[in-house]
Amino acid sequence: MKHIIIQIESVMRYPPTLSLLKILSSIGHEVLLCSSEISEEVTEWCKKENINLRDIGCSYSPKNSAVQKMIKIPKINKRLKKLLDSEYDSDSLIWVMTSISLKYIGNTLYNRNYIMYMYELSQEIRYYPKFRYPRVDLDKLFGNAKAVIECEYNRAHIAKAWFGLEKLPYVVPNKPYMDRLPARMEITDPLCAKIMNEIKDKTIIIYQGIIDPERPLEPFIEAVDSLGENYALVIMSGDSERLKGKTKSNTYLLPFVSPPHHLEITSWANIGILTYTPVRGETTSPLNAVYCAPNKIFEYAMFGIPMIGNDIPGLTTEFARSSIGVSFKRFDKDDIITAIETIMENYDSLKKYSFEYYSKTDNKETFLKILDEMEKI
């Protein structure tokens, strides 16, 4: 079988896409990645994993103006159609990754075999965020897909209800496809290595990911500051400038580090932060945060790192079921401090269960099941 993966954005910012590509390649299938963001890093990674590349040839940025998008959307759509006309055959399966990619698909997918693999929970996708119309016909795209994949159980049921699906979408957790890595790995980024070496004797609490209103960090900064100099808060993100003027003396800002090298820094942490609060007016549904399904859960669990998070179903339910972390009720300094102290008091058991949590999930087996069922359709 030939797999055609369409992701407009760079795959290096999406660990679940990297995992899918590796799994499909590992089972001996032909894999073709089609993207608008093919850097030297992407090229080298794909060469190493035996994955073919096709450059759509028109760069994309979410910061493009409405006029730029008006020009680029039909241009990228035309190139995608031409690419699929030449690459797709009866033994092909198209994988559509991310909601952004859906903007550029148009009717290119219809009458072809494709899977919708959604990382975010979006009830609607607008071409221009300020205007409700035109928008992507999600009912038709979801309805005509051979399969739909969501990364969390509740999200699967929500998508089924929203788009009137007959079958519940498959659930594939955002677990990286790799063997367990050791603690305190060698860090290749010189700046990150220098900072982490300076704080190696402290209790390191880490946040990794984007910084936006949906992921408040200021209460964590205040809480760790109150815990004193024996604690260090590490924030690894490409959006660190948003915290300018809000950090404390034991807050350390690290730049975005491309996967999987970001795990080198993660391996030095003692506690991992997960923070999600629903925000209205964003491009995704507020339910996206309520039923979060972060790959960070598995990245922390890989190293046996206990987690701290706010009280939402996507975190509290998982923490209670698997004993991998502690949640707090309010985004309040004192509540966060209490949760951190609870983690430290129960550290060994939380660490043990985090290791077990990582080991029990097998996404390769799930993908093999999906592909087997695709062949029977």
C-alpha positions as CSV (number, residue, x, y, z in Angstrom):
1,M,0.0,0.0,0.0
2,K,1.1,3.5,-0.8
3,H,0.5,6.2,1.9
4,I,0.2,9.9,0.9
5,I,0.5,12.1,3.9
6,I,-0.7,15.7,3.4
7,Q,0.4,18.3,6.0
8,I,0.9,21.9,4.9
9,E,2.9,22.9,8.0
10,S,6.3,21.6,8.9
11,V,6.1,18.1,10.3
12,M,8.9,18.8,12.7
13,R,6.5,20.7,14.9
14,Y,4.1,17.8,15.1
15,P,5.5,14.8,17.0
16,P,2.3,12.7,16.2
17,T,2.9,13.1,12.5
18,L,6.5,12.0,12.9
19,S,5.3,9.0,14.7
20,L,2.8,8.1,12.0
21,L,5.4,8.4,9.3
22,K,7.8,6.2,11.2
23,I,5.2,3.5,11.9
24,L,4.0,3.4,8.3
25,S,7.6,3.2,7.1
26,S,8.5,0.5,9.7
27,I,5.8,-1.9,8.4
28,G,7.4,-1.7,4.9
29,H,4.8,0.4,3.1
30,E,5.6,3.2,0.7
31,V,5.3,6.6,2.3
32,L,5.1,9.9,0.5
33,L,5.0,13.2,2.5
34,C,3.5,16.3,0.8
35,S,4.1,19.6,2.5
36,S,4.7,23.3,1.9
37,E,7.4,23.4,4.6
38,I,10.3,21.2,3.6
39,S,13.4,22.4,5.3
40,E,16.9,20.8,5.3
41,E,16.0,19.2,8.7
42,V,12.8,17.7,7.3
43,T,14.7,16.4,4.2
44,E,17.3,14.7,6.3
45,W,14.8,13.2,8.7
46,C,12.7,11.7,5.8
47,K,15.8,10.4,4.1
48,K,16.8,8.6,7.4
49,E,13.3,7.1,7.8
50,N,13.0,6.1,4.1
51,I,10.2,8.5,3.3
52,N,9.7,10.2,0.0
53,L,9.0,13.9,-0.2
54,R,7.0,16.2,-2.5
55,D,7.2,19.9,-2.1
56,I,3.9,21.6,-2.7
57,G,5.9,24.7,-3.5
58,C,4.0,27.5,-1.9
59,S,4.9,28.5,1.6
60,Y,2.2,28.9,4.3
61,S,2.0,31.0,7.4
62,P,-0.9,31.5,9.8
63,K,0.1,35.2,9.9
64,N,-0.6,35.6,6.2
65,S,-3.1,38.4,5.5
66,A,-6.6,37.7,4.1
67,V,-5.4,38.9,0.7
68,Q,-2.3,36.5,0.8
69,K,-4.6,33.6,1.8
70,M,-7.0,34.4,-1.0
71,I,-4.1,34.0,-3.4
72,K,-2.4,31.0,-1.7
73,I,-5.5,28.8,-1.0
74,P,-6.4,28.2,-4.7
75,K,-2.7,28.0,-5.6
76,I,-1.9,25.3,-3.1
77,N,-5.2,23.5,-3.9
78,K,-4.3,23.4,-7.6
79,R,-0.8,22.0,-6.8
80,L,-2.2,19.4,-4.5
81,K,-4.7,18.3,-7.1
82,K,-1.9,18.0,-9.7
83,L,0.2,16.1,-7.3
84,L,-2.5,13.6,-6.3
85,D,-3.4,13.1,-10.0
86,S,0.1,11.9,-10.6
87,E,0.8,10.0,-7.4
88,Y,-2.6,8.5,-6.4
89,D,-3.8,5.1,-7.6
90,S,-6.2,2.4,-6.5
91,D,-3.7,1.1,-4.0
92,S,-3.2,4.5,-2.3
93,L,-4.4,5.9,1.0
94,I,-4.3,9.6,1.7
95,W,-3.8,10.8,5.3
96,V,-4.9,14.4,5.9
97,M,-3.1,15.8,9.0
98,T,-4.2,18.9,10.9
99,S,-7.1,21.3,10.5
100,I,-4.9,23.8,8.6
101,S,-4.3,21.3,5.8
102,L,-8.1,21.0,5.3
103,K,-8.3,24.7,4.2
104,Y,-6.2,23.8,1.1
105,I,-7.8,20.5,0.2
106,G,-11.1,21.7,-1.3
107,N,-12.8,18.9,-3.3
108,T,-9.4,17.3,-4.1
109,L,-10.1,14.3,-1.8
110,Y,-13.6,13.4,-3.1
111,N,-13.7,10.0,-4.9
112,R,-10.4,9.0,-3.3
113,N,-9.6,6.9,-0.3
114,Y,-8.6,9.1,2.6
115,I,-8.3,9.3,6.4
116,M,-9.0,12.4,8.5
117,Y,-6.4,12.5,11.3
118,M,-7.3,15.4,13.5
119,Y,-5.1,16.8,16.2
120,E,-7.4,19.6,17.2
121,L,-11.1,19.6,17.9
122,S,-12.7,22.1,15.5
123,Q,-16.5,22.3,14.9
124,E,-15.8,24.7,12.0
125,I,-12.8,25.9,10.0
126,R,-12.9,29.3,8.5
127,Y,-10.8,30.4,5.6
128,Y,-10.5,33.8,7.2
129,P,-10.9,33.8,11.0
130,K,-12.7,37.1,11.1
131,F,-15.4,36.0,8.7
132,R,-17.7,33.1,9.3
133,Y,-18.0,32.4,5.6
134,P,-16.6,30.9,3.5
135,R,-15.7,27.9,5.6
136,V,-14.5,24.3,5.0
137,D,-17.3,21.8,4.5
138,L,-16.4,19.6,7.4
139,D,-19.6,17.5,7.3
140,K,-18.8,16.4,3.8
141,L,-15.1,15.8,4.4
142,F,-15.7,13.8,7.6
143,G,-18.6,12.0,6.1
144,N,-16.7,10.8,3.0
145,A,-13.6,9.7,4.8
146,K,-12.7,6.0,5.0
147,A,-11.8,6.6,8.6
148,V,-11.5,9.4,11.1
149,I,-8.9,9.4,13.9
150,E,-9.1,11.5,17.0
151,C,-6.4,11.5,19.8
152,E,-8.8,11.2,22.8
153,Y,-11.9,9.1,23.6
154,N,-14.2,12.1,24.4
155,R,-13.1,13.9,21.3
156,A,-14.1,10.9,19.2
157,H,-17.6,11.0,20.6
158,I,-17.8,14.8,20.1
159,A,-16.7,14.5,16.5
160,K,-19.2,11.7,15.9
161,A,-22.0,13.9,17.2
162,W,-20.9,17.1,15.4
163,F,-20.5,15.5,12.0
164,G,-23.2,12.9,12.1
165,L,-20.8,10.0,11.7
166,E,-22.1,6.4,11.6
167,K,-19.0,5.0,13.2
168,L,-17.1,6.2,16.2
169,P,-13.7,7.6,15.1
170,Y,-10.6,5.6,16.0
171,V,-8.7,6.8,19.1
172,V,-4.9,7.1,18.7
173,P,-3.2,8.7,21.7
174,N,-0.4,11.2,20.9
175,K,2.4,8.9,22.0
176,P,5.8,9.2,20.3
177,Y,6.9,6.1,18.4
178,M,10.2,5.4,20.0
179,D,11.9,3.3,22.6
180,R,12.1,4.7,26.1
181,L,15.0,7.2,26.4
182,P,17.3,7.5,29.5
183,A,17.1,10.2,32.1
184,R,19.5,13.2,31.8
185,M,20.4,12.7,28.2
186,E,23.2,14.7,26.6
187,I,21.8,18.0,25.3
188,T,22.9,19.0,21.8
189,D,21.7,22.6,21.9
190,P,24.6,24.6,23.6
191,L,22.4,27.2,25.3
192,C,20.0,24.6,26.7
193,A,22.9,22.4,27.8
194,K,24.4,25.4,29.7
195,I,21.2,26.4,31.5
196,M,20.2,22.8,32.4
197,N,23.7,22.1,33.8
198,E,23.5,25.2,36.0
199,I,20.2,24.0,37.6
200,K,20.8,20.3,37.6
201,D,20.8,20.1,41.4
202,K,17.4,21.8,41.8
203,T,13.9,20.3,41.5
204,I,13.2,21.1,37.9
205,I,9.6,21.8,36.9
206,I,9.2,22.0,33.1
207,Y,6.6,23.3,30.7
208,Q,7.1,22.6,27.0
209,G,4.9,23.9,24.2
210,I,3.2,26.9,22.8
211,I,2.2,29.9,25.1
212,D,-1.2,31.4,24.5
213,P,-4.4,32.3,26.5
214,E,-5.4,28.7,26.5
215,R,-2.2,27.7,28.4
216,P,-1.7,30.1,31.3
217,L,1.7,30.0,32.9
218,E,1.9,33.0,35.2
219,P,0.4,31.2,38.2
220,F,3.2,28.6,37.9
221,I,5.8,31.3,37.7
222,E,4.5,32.8,41.0
223,A,4.2,29.4,42.7
224,V,7.7,28.1,41.8
225,D,9.1,31.5,42.9
226,S,7.5,31.1,46.3
227,L,9.0,27.6,46.7
228,G,12.4,29.1,46.7
229,E,15.8,28.7,45.2
230,N,15.8,24.9,45.4
231,Y,13.2,24.8,42.6
232,A,13.6,25.9,39.0
233,L,10.8,26.5,36.4
234,V,11.9,25.7,32.9
235,I,9.7,27.0,30.0
236,M,10.7,25.6,26.6
237,S,8.8,27.4,23.8
238,G,9.1,29.4,20.6
239,D,6.7,31.9,22.2
240,S,8.8,32.9,25.2
241,E,8.7,36.6,24.4
242,R,5.0,36.5,25.5
243,L,6.4,36.1,29.1
244,K,8.6,39.1,28.9
245,G,8.6,41.0,32.2
246,K,6.6,38.2,34.0
247,T,9.4,35.8,34.9
248,K,11.2,35.4,38.3
249,S,14.8,34.7,39.3
250,N,14.2,30.9,39.2
251,T,12.4,30.9,35.8
252,Y,14.5,29.8,32.9
253,L,13.3,30.4,29.3
254,L,14.6,28.0,26.6
255,P,13.9,28.3,22.9
256,F,11.9,26.0,20.8
257,V,13.9,22.8,20.1
258,S,12.8,20.6,17.2
259,P,11.5,17.1,18.0
260,P,12.9,14.7,19.0
261,H,15.8,16.8,20.4
262,H,13.4,18.6,22.8
263,L,13.2,15.4,24.8
264,E,16.9,15.8,25.7
265,I,15.8,18.7,27.9
266,T,12.6,16.9,29.1
267,S,14.8,14.1,30.4
268,W,16.2,16.4,33.1
269,A,12.9,17.4,34.6
270,N,11.4,16.2,37.9
271,I,7.8,17.4,37.3
272,G,6.0,18.2,34.1
273,I,3.3,20.9,33.6
274,L,0.1,20.4,31.7
275,T,-2.1,23.5,31.6
276,Y,-5.3,24.0,29.5
277,T,-8.2,26.3,29.9
278,P,-11.0,26.8,27.4
279,V,-10.9,30.1,25.6
280,R,-13.8,31.3,23.4
281,G,-13.0,33.0,20.0
282,E,-10.1,30.8,19.2
283,T,-9.8,28.8,15.9
284,T,-10.5,25.6,17.8
285,S,-13.5,24.7,19.9
286,P,-13.3,25.5,23.7
287,L,-13.8,21.7,24.1
288,N,-10.4,21.3,22.6
289,A,-8.9,22.4,26.0
290,V,-11.5,20.6,28.1
291,Y,-10.7,17.3,26.5
292,C,-7.0,17.9,25.9
293,A,-4.9,15.1,24.6
294,P,-1.3,16.4,24.7
295,N,1.6,14.4,23.5
296,K,3.4,15.9,26.5
297,I,1.6,13.4,28.8
298,F,3.6,10.6,27.0
299,E,6.8,12.6,26.7
300,Y,6.8,13.1,30.5
301,A,5.7,9.5,31.2
302,M,8.6,8.2,29.0
303,F,11.0,9.5,31.7
304,G,8.7,8.6,34.7
305,I,8.1,12.3,35.3
306,P,5.0,13.0,37.5
307,M,2.7,15.7,36.2
308,I,0.7,18.6,37.5
309,G,-2.3,20.0,35.7
310,N,-5.5,22.0,36.2
311,D,-8.9,20.4,36.8
312,I,-10.4,19.5,33.5
313,P,-11.6,16.1,32.3
314,G,-8.8,15.5,29.9
315,L,-6.3,15.7,32.8
316,T,-8.0,15.0,36.0
317,T,-9.7,11.8,34.7
318,E,-6.4,10.5,33.4
319,F,-4.5,11.4,36.5
320,A,-7.2,9.6,38.7
321,R,-7.3,6.5,36.4
322,S,-3.6,6.1,36.0
323,S,-2.0,7.8,39.1
324,I,0.5,9.7,37.0
325,G,-0.1,13.2,38.3
326,V,-2.0,15.7,40.6
327,S,-4.5,18.3,39.5
328,F,-5.4,21.6,41.2
329,K,-8.8,23.3,41.3
330,R,-7.9,27.0,40.7
331,F,-5.2,28.8,38.8
332,D,-4.0,30.1,42.1
333,K,-0.4,30.1,43.4
334,D,-1.3,28.4,46.7
335,D,-3.3,25.6,45.0
336,I,-0.4,25.0,42.6
337,I,2.1,24.9,45.5
338,T,-0.1,22.4,47.4
339,A,-0.2,20.2,44.2
340,I,3.6,20.3,43.9
341,E,4.0,19.4,47.5
342,T,1.6,16.4,47.1
343,I,3.7,15.2,44.1
344,M,6.9,15.4,46.1
345,E,5.4,13.5,49.0
346,N,4.2,10.7,46.7
347,Y,7.0,11.0,44.1
348,D,8.2,7.4,43.9
349,S,4.7,5.9,43.3
350,L,3.8,8.6,40.7
351,K,7.1,8.0,38.9
352,K,6.4,4.2,38.9
353,Y,2.9,4.6,37.4
354,S,4.1,7.1,34.8
355,F,6.6,4.5,33.5
356,E,3.8,2.0,33.3
357,Y,1.5,4.4,31.6
358,Y,4.0,4.9,28.7
359,S,4.6,1.2,28.3
360,K,0.9,0.1,28.0
361,T,0.0,2.1,24.9
362,D,0.8,0.6,21.5
363,N,-0.1,2.9,18.6
364,K,1.6,0.7,16.0
365,E,-0.9,-2.1,16.9
366,T,-3.8,0.4,16.5
367,F,-2.6,1.6,13.1
368,L,-2.2,-2.0,11.9
369,K,-5.8,-2.6,12.9
370,I,-7.0,0.5,11.1
371,L,-5.1,-0.5,7.9
372,D,-6.5,-4.1,8.1
373,E,-10.1,-2.7,8.3
374,M,-9.4,-0.3,5.4
375,E,-8.6,-3.2,3.2
376,K,-12.0,-4.8,4.0
377,I,-14.0,-1.7,3.0
